[in-house]
Amino acid sequence: MKTAIERGSLATALGLFVHYLCHYIFAFPLFTEIIGEWIMARTPNTYSVLLLETMGAWAKPFALTGGLFALGFGMTIVALSWRYIGILPVAAAYYSIFGVSALTFWLPALAALLLAAPRVEKFSPSRRRLLSAVMSSTTLAVAVEGYLRDARLAARAAKPFDLWTFIPPADSFHRLARKPVTAIGQHYTMSKNSIDPLLDPATWRLRFTVDGKEILSLSYLQLLQAKRRQRYITLRCISNTIKSDLMGTAEWSGFPLRQILDGSTLPPSIKEVAFIGADGHGDSLPLDYALSDEVFLALGMNGQSLSRAHGFPIRMLCPRYYGFKNVKWIGEIAFVSQPYYGTWPKMGYTKEAKTNIASYIDKATPGEVVGVSFAGSRGIQAVQVRLLSKDGPLGDWQNATLENPLSPYCWTRWHIALSAPDAIQAEARAQDSTGAWQATEETKLFPSGVAGPTVRKITV
């Protein structure tokens, strides 16, 4: 078994060398990215959010090593079984799944397995140590290549330019409250990609199709010339755990979809509108909602054109829903007669991913509690807070003071003065405009997003 692992690892390293070389020469897709993104999409959110928060820009490059280990595992299985099942069936199976790009990895890897790797059995201890170093170096090289490639694309991306005069809103609400608007560099970003796409505004087009037939195509310059308005909108990621805070508010500049396309001109059979990104990620909205004033096509945030990380050249904002439905890097807006299942609904997430009521305590001190609550476009009409000791609640819920949100699509900041000598935690709950209260019991994130209580330790 040990020899098979060593043979499989050596074959994987040699196969990846040729595979990456062909990627750079012929732009073939990389197996490490395909598999790595599959793994990322299915990693429990408790761990994925922790990795993103702790590893930052290195989190996704190291996710590529998951693809490497999967390939290495596959080659080890081949090394163990090729005498029984033969090499050609294995190669044919991968070719049928991945096409021509499969050959750029599997042909050299299988050749190495047949011709070079059997010599592993005769390796001396020093050569085995060298092989171990090669395997470790290959893992590191895959991660470093992903990081450097993303950094290179970021350097080549169109630099954000001033799009309108952004004046941060006056803020005298509370000294411990978070800012009402999130700075661009601090606003969370999330995507399914190990490497986000790079789009050239000179050649990129936004296509509009009806059941696959193109009816309109607009350039970036044409979109910039359209009449725009500014709107404050909060986005919250469905990847949030009960304790994480992937959420941000910005002033966005753009226009409703209906400003570009009149819904009355569409065939009566159209039921949904699919927004499809250049990265392959897409999602859909019901036709009536997509053409409502609430759905917004954004070209900029906080005074500047969009950055690559936030979806340049254009993205969609639908504040009723969690962030994954707010598609970035849009290349096509498709009006369809049949239901469209995007990236996450295909994995079983709900198509109606309405944002659950959520609160986050920014600061809890012995005398006051400050935080923010959000329920999508339903808004927040009340927030209550209570203190907890090690034995349970200390008294009834108390109403917090709410700030008027910047728009109907924004979070609501709040604060309250509370104190109790035995308090060790603060708990908050919010009520949306429909009268529903935040859940008191934690629910699973899949398939509709986590819901549950908000608790934070009191700190001095």
VENRAJO-V335492 format. One record per pair of residues at least 12 apart in sequence whose ideal C-beta (glycine too) atoms are under 8 Angstrom apart, sorted by the first residue. I is the first residue (numbers start at 1). J is the second residue. Records with the same first field share a line. If there is no record, write none. Layout:
# VENRAJO-V335492
I: J + J
This chain:
# VENRAJO-V335492
1: 80
3: 120 + 121
4: 76 + 79 + 80
5: 76 + 79
6: 117 + 120 + 123 + 128 + 131
7: 75 + 76 + 79 + 113 + 117 + 118 + 120
8: 72 + 73 + 74 + 75 + 76 + 77 + 78 + 79 + 113 + 117
9: 72 + 75 + 76 + 131 + 135
10: 112 + 116 + 117 + 120 + 131 + 134 + 135
11: 75 + 78 + 79 + 109 + 110 + 112 + 113 + 116 + 117
12: 68 + 71 + 72 + 75 + 109 + 138
13: 134 + 135 + 138
14: 108 + 109 + 112 + 116
15: 71 + 75 + 105 + 106 + 107 + 108 + 109 + 110 + 112
16: 32 + 68 + 71 + 105 + 109 + 138 + 142
17: 108
18: 104 + 105 + 107 + 108
19: 31 + 101 + 104 + 105 + 108
20: 145
22: 101 + 104
23: 104
28: 100 + 101 + 104
29: 98 + 101
30: 67
31: 67 + 71 + 98 + 101 + 102 + 105
32: 64 + 65 + 67 + 68 + 71 + 142 + 146 + 194
33: 64 + 67 + 146 + 194 + 195
34: 67 + 98
35: 66 + 67 + 70 + 71
36: 60 + 63 + 64 + 65 + 66 + 67 + 194
37: 63 + 192 + 193 + 194
39: 63 + 66 + 67 + 70
40: 60 + 63 + 66 + 192 + 194
41: 192 + 343 + 347
42: 347
45: 239 + 240 + 241 + 445 + 450
46: 241
48: 239
49: 239 + 240 + 241 + 244 + 246
52: 190
53: 244
57: 147 + 150
58: 143 + 147
60: 146 + 150 + 193 + 194 + 195
61: 143 + 144 + 145 + 146 + 147 + 150 + 194
62: 143
63: 194
64: 142 + 143 + 146 + 194
65: 139 + 142 + 143
67: 142
68: 138 + 139 + 142
69: 139
71: 105
75: 109 + 113
78: 90 + 110 + 113
79: 113 + 117
82: 113 + 114
87: 110 + 113 + 114
90: 106 + 110
91: 103 + 106 + 107 + 110
94: 106
146: 194 + 195
149: 195
150: 195 + 196
153: 195 + 196 + 198 + 308
154: 308
156: 198
157: 198 + 307 + 308 + 312
158: 200 + 201 + 305 + 308 + 312 + 313
160: 184 + 300 + 304 + 305 + 306 + 307 + 312
161: 304 + 305
162: 303 + 304
163: 253 + 299 + 300 + 303 + 304 + 305
164: 228 + 230 + 253 + 300 + 303
165: 303
166: 251 + 302 + 303 + 304
168: 180 + 181
169: 181 + 406
173: 403 + 413 + 415
174: 370 + 413 + 415
176: 362 + 363 + 365 + 368 + 370 + 415
177: 362 + 370 + 372 + 403 + 413 + 415
178: 362 + 372 + 413
180: 249 + 403 + 406 + 413
181: 232 + 249 + 250 + 251 + 302 + 406
182: 248 + 249 + 250
183: 302
184: 250 + 301 + 302 + 304 + 307 + 310
186: 248
187: 235 + 248 + 250 + 301 + 310
188: 235 + 237 + 246 + 247 + 248
189: 309 + 310
190: 237 + 239 + 246 + 323 + 324
191: 279 + 281 + 328
192: 279 + 281 + 343
193: 279 + 281
196: 279 + 308 + 309 + 329
197: 277 + 278 + 279 + 329
198: 308
199: 278 + 312 + 313 + 329
201: 220 + 221 + 312 + 313
202: 220
204: 219 + 220 + 278 + 313 + 331
205: 217 + 218 + 219 + 331
206: 218 + 219 + 220 + 223 + 314 + 330 + 331 + 332 + 333
207: 331 + 332 + 333
208: 260 + 261 + 332 + 333 + 334 + 335
209: 332 + 333 + 334 + 335
210: 266 + 267 + 270 + 334 + 335
211: 267 + 269 + 270 + 335 + 336 + 337
212: 334
216: 260 + 261
218: 260
220: 313 + 314
223: 299 + 313 + 314
224: 299
226: 255 + 259 + 260
227: 255 + 259
228: 253 + 254 + 255 + 299
229: 253 + 254 + 255
230: 251 + 252 + 253
231: 251 + 252 + 253 + 254 + 296 + 407 + 409
232: 249 + 250 + 251 + 252 + 405 + 406 + 407 + 409 + 410
233: 249 + 250 + 252 + 296 + 317 + 319 + 407 + 409 + 410
234: 247 + 248 + 249 + 319 + 374 + 409 + 410 + 411
235: 247 + 248 + 249 + 317 + 319 + 323 + 326
236: 322 + 323 + 355 + 358 + 374 + 376
237: 322 + 323 + 324
238: 322 + 323 + 324 + 344 + 349 + 353 + 445 + 449
239: 445
240: 358 + 445 + 449 + 450
241: 445 + 450
242: 442 + 450 + 452 + 453 + 454
245: 360
246: 323
247: 358 + 360 + 372 + 374 + 411
249: 406 + 410 + 411
250: 301 + 302
251: 301 + 302 + 303
252: 296 + 298 + 300 + 301 + 317
253: 298 + 299 + 300 + 301
254: 296 + 297 + 298 + 299 + 300 + 314 + 317
255: 296 + 297
256: 291 + 292 + 293 + 295 + 296 + 297
257: 273 + 290 + 291 + 295 + 297 + 316 + 333
258: 291 + 292 + 293
260: 297
261: 333
263: 287 + 291
266: 287 + 335
267: 337
269: 337
270: 287 + 335 + 336 + 337
271: 286 + 287 + 336 + 337 + 338 + 339
272: 284 + 285 + 286 + 287 + 290 + 335 + 336 + 338 + 339 + 340
273: 285 + 286 + 287 + 290 + 291 + 333 + 334 + 335 + 336
274: 332 + 333 + 334 + 335 + 336 + 340 + 342
275: 316 + 327 + 330 + 332 + 333 + 334
276: 327 + 330 + 331 + 332 + 333 + 334
277: 311 + 327 + 328 + 329 + 330 + 331
278: 329 + 330 + 331
279: 328 + 329
280: 343
281: 327 + 328 + 342 + 343
282: 327 + 340 + 342 + 343
283: 324 + 325 + 327 + 340 + 342 + 343 + 344 + 345
284: 336 + 339 + 340 + 341 + 342 + 351
285: 318 + 325
287: 335
289: 318 + 320
290: 318
294: 318 + 319 + 320 + 377 + 409
295: 316 + 317 + 318
296: 316 + 317 + 318
297: 314 + 315 + 316 + 317 + 330
298: 311 + 314 + 315 + 316 + 317
299: 313 + 314
310: 328
311: 327 + 328 + 329 + 330
312: 329
313: 329
314: 330
315: 327 + 328 + 329 + 330
316: 330
319: 355 + 376 + 377 + 409
320: 354 + 355 + 376 + 377 + 378
321: 352 + 353 + 354 + 355 + 376
322: 353 + 354 + 355 + 449
324: 343 + 344 + 349 + 353
325: 342 + 353
327: 342
339: 351
348: 446 + 447
349: 446 + 447 + 448
350: 447 + 448
353: 448 + 449
354: 376 + 448
355: 374 + 375 + 376 + 378 + 449
356: 375 + 439 + 448 + 449 + 450 + 451
357: 373 + 374 + 375 + 378 + 380 + 430 + 431 + 432 + 436 + 437 + 438 + 439 + 451
358: 373 + 374 + 375 + 430 + 438 + 451 + 454
359: 371 + 372 + 373 + 374 + 383 + 428 + 429 + 430 + 438 + 454
360: 372 + 373 + 454
361: 426 + 428 + 454 + 455 + 456
363: 459
364: 425 + 426 + 456 + 457 + 458 + 459
365: 458 + 459 + 460
366: 419 + 423 + 458 + 460
367: 417 + 418 + 419
368: 415 + 416 + 417 + 418
369: 385 + 400 + 415 + 416 + 418 + 426 + 428
370: 413 + 414 + 415
371: 383 + 413 + 414 + 415 + 428 + 454
372: 411 + 412 + 413 + 414
373: 411 + 412 + 414 + 428 + 430 + 438
374: 410 + 411 + 412 + 430
375: 430 + 432 + 433
376: 409
377: 408 + 409
378: 432 + 433 + 434
379: 405 + 408 + 412 + 432 + 433
380: 402 + 405 + 411 + 412 + 430 + 431 + 432 + 433
381: 431 + 432 + 433 + 435
382: 399 + 402 + 430 + 431
383: 399 + 400 + 402 + 412 + 414 + 428 + 429 + 430 + 431
384: 397 + 398 + 399 + 400 + 428 + 429 + 430 + 431
385: 397 + 398 + 400 + 416 + 418 + 426 + 427 + 428 + 429
386: 398 + 418 + 426 + 427
387: 418 + 419 + 420 + 423 + 425 + 426 + 427 + 458
388: 423 + 424 + 425 + 426 + 427 + 455
389: 420 + 422 + 423 + 424
390: 422 + 424
393: 427
394: 420 + 422 + 423
395: 420
397: 429
398: 416 + 418
399: 416
400: 414 + 415 + 416 + 428
401: 414 + 415 + 416
402: 414
412: 430
414: 428
423: 458
424: 457 + 458
425: 455 + 456 + 457 + 458
426: 455 + 456 + 458
427: 453 + 454 + 455
428: 454
429: 453 + 454
438: 451 + 452 + 453 + 454
439: 451 + 452 + 453
440: 452 + 453
441: 453
